[in-house]
Every structure is written in C-alpha cells, then in structure tokens.
Amino acid sequence: MPQLRVSPVSILLAVGVVLLIAGAGLAYHYLLPTTSAVSSPVKKSETLYDDTFTVEGDDYEAQSYSIPANRTISGNFLVSEGHRELTYFAVLDKHNYDEHWHGGHGVPEYIIYKEDIIKYSFSFTTNTTDKYYFIFDNKRTMDRDVEFKLTSTWTEVETTYKVSYNLTMAYAGGAVAAVGLVSIHVGVVMYILSLKKQLKKSP
C-alpha cells in the first residue's frame, strides 16, 4: 500500500491558514466592547425652605410639605434677636394635624414637640410618604420673626455602564494572525521555488 506523502510546504501553508483564521477571529472577538453595569449609592438633598417669616402675636404659622418616605428631614430655626421665645414648635403628619391638632379630636402624636424656644435644631426620618406640618406657635402678644431652614436628604442607587476592551487578548490574536500570514508567505515562496526547480530538471 503506497504511503501518502505530505510535503513540508503543504503543512506550512495549512498551519499558516489555520493560524491566520484563528488569530483574526480571536482579535475580532476581543475588540468587541464589553459593557458592565456599576451601581453605587448617591446622596442627594433638597432645600424645602430657607427664609424668614413672621408669626403674629397670639397666632401660629403652619408650614406643610409633601415628603416621600425614607427621607431625612433636617431643620433649624432662630427667633430674631430682641424677641422672646415661641410658645412651642411641633411637627406632625397629616392625620394627626387634620384629626387631632386642627380638628380638635383626641390628643395628637407629635413627631417633634418643644416648648419655650428661641433656637432649635432637629432631624427625623419619614416612615411613609405623607404631608408633614411644621408648627410655630406664638401665644405671646408680640410678633415673632423666625429664620427657618429645612432640608431633605436621601440616598439613591445610580447605575452607570462601563465599556471596556480586552486589548491584551486582541493583540495576542493579531500576533497569531501575523504568524499565520508569515507562514503562508513563506510557504508560497517555498512552493514557487520548488516549481522552479522542477522546471529546470525537466528536459
């Protein structure tokens, strides 16, 4: 049985083609962008009020704000210099304000309640989305000027998308393809030289 002889040139060309195709495919694959999601907490804030108002004698000032759940509400106020203290300061949710404090039915549950104050800082977290009331009561005969600042802070998770490329593997694929291309070139040159030899030997 005759043995199948494979020339070195054929092997070199075959190897070169395989390396060229494999390297080009590898380089193309790793040059494609890879997108990954990155989530991170971001702290945000909003100023609800920052101004001065007057509470008239024997009266009160009630400021209300619709605030989402899980917000940290921070505030501070100062009764202007030369004026005496407020009778009290209180914070209530809508139910306690409507039914108890303003409606006069039962005893309200205060989020914050402080009597006889000139200067005060406070903070609380909203458990539910609701309307919250901030009451400045002045049972005195003289008006009171109040400097008041109120802020809301919360944390949101923001997602950003990062695009990356595996250039190391792409370069490796390019190198493999280059080796394959060189192998093909050498194989073609060797094939041409062998043809020339055969032509010279022919009578």
N, C-alpha and C positions, 0 to 999 in steps of 0.2 A: 504494500500500500504506500503510495507516494506521500511524503511529508509536505504539509503546507508551509511554505516559506514566506515569512513576512519580513519585508525589508525594513531596516532602521529608519529610512525616510518616511515610510508609511506610518510607523509607530510615532515618529516625531510629529508628523502632521496631525495625526489623530489626537495625540496628547495636547498639541497646541490648540486645536479646535475646542476640545473639552475645557481646557483652562480659560480660553477666551470667553466661551459662553458662560461658564460658572462664575468667573471673575466679574464679567459685565452684569450678570444677574445679581450678584452679591452687592456690587456698588450701587446699582439702581435701587435695590431694596432698602439699603441703609441711608440712601439720600432722601428717601421719602420722609416727610416730617412726622414726628410723633407728638401728639397732643395729650397733655396730662392736666387734670383739674387739681387746683390747690385751693383749699378752703382755710380761711383764717378769720378770727373774731375781730371786728372793728367797732371801737367805741364811738358813739355819736351823741350829740347833745343839741338841745333846742332851748332858746330863751323864750319863756312864756310871757314874762313881764319884767320890765326894768324901767321904773319911772317913779314919780312922786304923786300922791293923791291926798285929798283932804277928807277926813272923817268929821262930819259936823257934830256939834255938841248934842248929846242925848240922841245919838243915831248910830248907825253901823254901816260899814262897807262890806259887801259880799261879792267877791270875785269868783267866777266859776270857769272851769276849763275841762273840756272833754279829753281824757288822757287814756291811752291804751294800757293794757295790763303789762306787768313786768317792767315798768319804768321807775327809775329812782328820781324822786322829786326832791330837790334841794332848794331852800329859800332862806332869806334873811331880811329883816326889816329894822328900821330905826325911826323912832318918833323924833321929829326935828328938834334941834336944840332950843331950849326955852319953854318947851311944852311938857306937861306932865304925862304920866303913863296912860296907856289904853286900859280899859277895864278888863278886857281879855282878848285873846286870839285863839281861834279854833279852826280845825279842818274837819270836814265831814264829807261822806259820799252822798250821792243824790237821794237815796232812800231816807237816810237819817235827816237830811236837810228838809226834804219835802214833807215827810210824815211827822217828824218829831220837832226839829228845831223851828221850822217855819210854820208847820201845820199845828203844832201845839199838842200833839197826841203822844203821850208817853215821854220817856227820857231818851235823848239821843245818845248814840255811841260815838264818841269823838275819836278821830284818828290822832289828833293833837288838841290839847286844851291847856292854855297857860293864862294865868291871871296877873294883873297889875304889872305890865311890862313896858319897857321903853325900847329895849334892844333884844332881838331874839334871832337865833339861827335854828333851823330844823331840817329834818330829812326823813323820808319814808318811801316805801316801795308799794306801788299799786298792785293789788292782787287780781283785780278784774278791770276790764275796760268800762269806764264809768265817767260821769261828770262829778268833779270834785269841787267843793266850795271852801274858800278861804275867807274867814270872817274876822273883821277888825271891829270890835265893839267899843263904843265910846259913850259911857253913861255920864261923862263929865259935862259941865256946862260950856266949856270952851272947845273950839275946833282943834283937831289934831292933824298935822301934816306928817305923812308917813312915806319914807323912802323904802320901796319894796322891790326885791329882785327874786324871780322864780325861774328855775331851770329844770329841764327834764333830760335825763341821760339814759342811754340803753346800749346794748351790745347787739350787733347784727353779724351774722356769718356771711362773708362775701366770698364768692368763688371766682378765681381768675384762672385762665387757661395758659399754660406754658408750652410753647412749641420748641422742640429740640431735635437735633440731628446727631446720629452716631457716625461722626466723620471718621473716627479711627477705623471702624469696620468698612466704611465706604472706601477709604484709602487702601485698605488691605485688599478689597475686591478689585480695585483699579490695578494694584500691583500684580495680582494673579492674572488679570486680563492682559496686562502688559507682557508678562512672562509667556502667556499663551500666544500672543501676537508675535513675539520674538521667535518662539518655537516654530510657528507657521512660516515665518520669513526664512529661517534657517533651513527648514525642510524643503521649501520651494527652491531655494538656491541649490541645495544638495541634489534635488531632483533634476534641475536643469543641467548641473554639472555631469550627473550620471548619464543623461541623454546625450550630451556632447561626446562623452567617452564612447558610448555605444555607436554613435555616428562615425567616429574616427576609426573604429575597428571594422566597420562594415566595408566590404570590398567595393 
